[in-house]
Amino acid sequence: MSAAIPTNEQERLDALRSYGILDTDAEEEFDAITRLAAYLCGTPVALISLVDATRQWFKSRHGLPIEDTTRALSFCGHAINGENALVVEDAALDPRFAQNPLVLEEPHIRFYAGHPVKGPGGHSVGTLCIMDNLPREFSAEDRETLRDLGEMVEKEFKVKPKGKKKVVAPPD
């Protein structure tokens, strides 16, 4: 089930794009936050996900080899619609996600928690999220940890100059 598109979608996209960070190289400041999120929350996967018009792109990823997915399949597309963390303790039992290919196939997501990351104007531009292929409970302390780390991502976005675009070699 695809997430609802926010009523302020154009403003949200403008805020995201104002950072100039989409499709930029990995940066240690962000990678350190995802490593820390995975460690503190005890999950194999942590991501900084930016939700663009038709895809979610991972500025930082720990434990997941892919760089992006379609927005229609994304859990983060749902999380940006709230003010607090979206927690899905067992995606196989949640009607929004039970038939999602990301649950039924690789990476077999069962647990997801994503805290919205705010950009200019308070618009949710993405999430700091953690995932596991096993269902799990998520405590109030875990939510607080994820929120604090999400706020670190927001602060880092504000202080970083525009990102360096990835260099893509032309096909042979």
Secondary structure as UniProt FT lines:
FT   TURN            7..8
FT   HELIX           9..18
FT   TURN            22..23
FT   HELIX           28..41
FT   STRAND          45..51
FT   STRAND          55..62
FT   STRAND          68..70
FT   HELIX           71..73
FT   HELIX           76..79
FT   TURN            80..81
FT   STRAND          86..88
FT   HELIX           91..93
FT   TURN            95..99
FT   HELIX           101..104
FT   TURN            106..107
FT   STRAND          111..118
FT   HELIX           120..122
FT   STRAND          124..132
FT   HELIX           140..159
//
